[in-house]
Amino acid sequence: MSDNNSIYCPNCSQRTSIERRIGWNGHGYVYEIGECNSCTQCFLVKRSSNMSIVELHPHALAKPVDDAIPTPIREDLEEAYKCQSVQAWRAAVTMARRALQNICLEKGAPATRTITLKTGKSKETKNDLINQINWLYDERVITKDLKDWAHEIRTVGNSGAHPGEAEDTLPVAQQDAEDILSLVEAFCGPLYIAAKVYSARKLASSE
């Protein structure tokens, strides 16, 4: 964690400086009650002997999620970051996968598809994420690079959601969670955040 007082508040997720309320020493660490300058929430700060921050309780989010991202997707990503902040790597990648599927649905990927049974009859069933990602690519909503990223998010997300004995999955480590969250963030960039920046520029130039 950072060695200065600048953090993302565990309560309001805003960048803030810690205001110290009370502190004490114990077991080689310095503990203090800190207060967010934005929302005034208090939290426990654990520091090393050189006063660098070791841990916060409750845990702070890695960073806030851009409000250009639609609410259902943003809520999934916020939960993924909360999981990451408490080192719940499998839960983090599972929520990243959920965010990805919400992106697909928000961009128009079909929620259902028609399959043909062995009897020859047709049946409407839920669409899976593989087909939804490929649909976005076929409809030119995303590029091939974004499609490849999406399938990587899906694959690692499956490893988080399913036991190894039940699916063709691999263990999920810290680096996996960090990489997958970075990929989801990058995936959201051209779809939502770039559009927000462009719209703001167009509005400013028309005034």
N, C-alpha and C positions, 0 to 999 in steps of 0.2 A: 504494500500500500504506500501511497505518497508519503514523503518525509516532511511535508509542510501541513499547514492548517486548511488547505483548500480541498474540499470533498464535495460529493453529491449527497445531499441530505437523505437519510433513510426514510424520511416521512414525505417531504414534498418533492424530492428528486431534483431540486435546484442546486446549482453550484453555490457553495457558501463557504465562509470562513468560520472556524469553530471559535466560539466565545467560551472561555473557561469559566466554570462556576465554582468548582471545588476540586481539589486533587489530593492524592495520597500515594505513598509508596508501598509496594508489596511484592515479594517473591521476584525481585529483580526488575520489575516493571513499574511504570508510573501510571496510575489510573486517575481519570478525571471525569467529571460530569460536564459535557459540552452542550452548547445550545446553538441551534441553527439561527443565523442572522435573518433568514427569510421568513420561516414559519414559527420560530421560537420553540420548536420541539427540542426536548432534551434527550441525550443518549450517552451511553458509556463509551469512553475512549480509552484504549489500552496503548501505551507508548513504551518504546524501548528506553534504555538508559540515556540514549542521545536525543530523546524526545521525538523520534520519528514514529508515525502512527503504525501500529502493528495490526489493530483490529478495532472494529466498531460494533456495538450492540445497541439496537438491532443492526444488521448488516446494511451497508449502503448499496444502492444500485451502482452498477458499473458506470452508467450514464443514462440520461433521460432519452426517451424515444421521440423522434421528431413528430410534431403535431400535424404534419402534412400527411402522415400515414393514417388511413381510416381507423376509426375507433376499435372495431373487433380485432384487427391485425395488431394495432398498437398495444392493446391489452394482452394479447398473446406474447408479444415481444417483451413487455414489461415483466410478465411472469417468468419468461425465460431468463431475463437478467437477474431476477430475484433468486431463481434456482442457481444460477452461476455464482451469485454472491455468497451463497452458503455451501458451495462446492458440490452441489447436486447435479453432476454432469449429465447423467442419463435424463433427468427431468428437464434440464435445460435444452437438450437437443430434441426431446419429444415436443416441447412447446415451440421450438423453432420450426419443426415440421408442421405443427398445427397452424402456425402463422403463415407458412408457405401455402397450405391448402386454402386458407382464408383469402390469400392474395389471388389464387387461381379462381376462386368463386367470385370474388369482387370484380375480377377482370372478365367475367362472362363464361368461364369454363363450365360445361354442363354438370349439374349435380347428379344426374342420372344418365343411364345409357340402356339401350335395348339389346338383349342377348337372345340367341336362339337356343332353345332347349333340345335335348336329344329327341324329344317327341316331335320336333319340328315347330312347336309353338314358340311365340315370342314372349319375352318377359322383361318388364322394366325393373332395373336394379340400380343400386347406388353406383355412381362412377368412382373409380379409384384415382389416386393421385398421379399415377403414371400417365394415365390417359389425359388427365386434366393439364398436366405440364406439357405434354405433346400437343394438345389442342391449342394452347397459347402459342406454341411455336408455329404450328401449321397455319394459324390465323394471323401470324406476323405481329403478335402482341409483344413477343420477346425474341431476342436474337438467339443464335445457336449457343453462344457462350452462356447466356442466362439460362437456357434450357439445361446445359451441362451442370451449371451450379445448382439448379433446382433439383436435379436428380441426385446430386451429392448430398444435399440437405435431406432429401427424402430417405436416402439409403442410411445415413447416419442416424436420422430420426427414428427409423425402424429399429435400429440397434438399441436405442434408448427405450422404446416402447415395448419390445418383445423380449422374452427370455431367450437365451441362446439355444436352448433345447427345442424351443417352439418355432423358431425362424432361422434363416441363414443370416445370423447377426454376429457382430464382433463386439468386444468390450469397448466402452466409451471412456476415454481419458480426458483430463483437463484440456489438453491441446485440441482434442476433437471438438469439445464444446466451444472453445474460443474461436476456432476456425469456422464452425458452422454458424455461429452468431454473426461473425464478420461477413460470411457469405449472404446471410439473410439481409443484413444491413445494405450490402452492396446491391443486392437484388431489388431492394426497395428504392434505391437511389434514382434510377432512370424512370421508374414507374410512378413515383409519387413526389420525391423531394426535388428532383430537377424541374418537374412541372410547376411546383410551388415557386421556385426561384425565378423561372422564366415568366410566370404570370405577374410576379411582383415587379420585374423589370419592365414588362410591357405596360403595366399600370403606371409606373413612375414616368416612363417616356411619353405617355399620353397626357400627362398633367401639365 
